[in-house]
Amino acid sequence: MGRESYVYILASGLYGTLYVGVTSNLIQRVWQHREGLAEGFSKEYAVKRLVWYEQHSEILAAITREKQLKKWRRDWKIELIQKSNPMWRDLFEDFTG
């Protein structure tokens, strides 16, 4: 059995810029994005709000899913977020209290 992994979507705000990523430590990785420690796209566009995530038991499954989502059209990603998080709440707060 592999290590627990996550595919996640961050947003800059309600219907804002979206970022799709994969990690084996969701809390740490989202914290890095929020603090501006993750160089690149998410830092440049202030994409910090965790609006969707999906857990996988194998990292390869998570990577495959991430690649799939990155190919999706923007409106499909928005629909995915809307299904589980219609208010675009920052889900990171669920982990940090």
Sequence and secondary structure as in RCSB ss.txt:
>XXXX:A:sequence
MGRESYVYILASGLYGTLYVGVTSNLIQRVWQHREGLAEGFSKEYAVKRLVWYEQHSEILAAITREKQLKKWRRD
WKIELIQKSNPMWRDLFEDFTG
>XXXX:A:secstr
    EEEEEEESSTT  EEEEEES HHHHHHHHHTT S SHHHHTT  EEEEEEEESSHHHHHHHHHHHHHS HH
HHHHHHHHH TT   THHHHH 
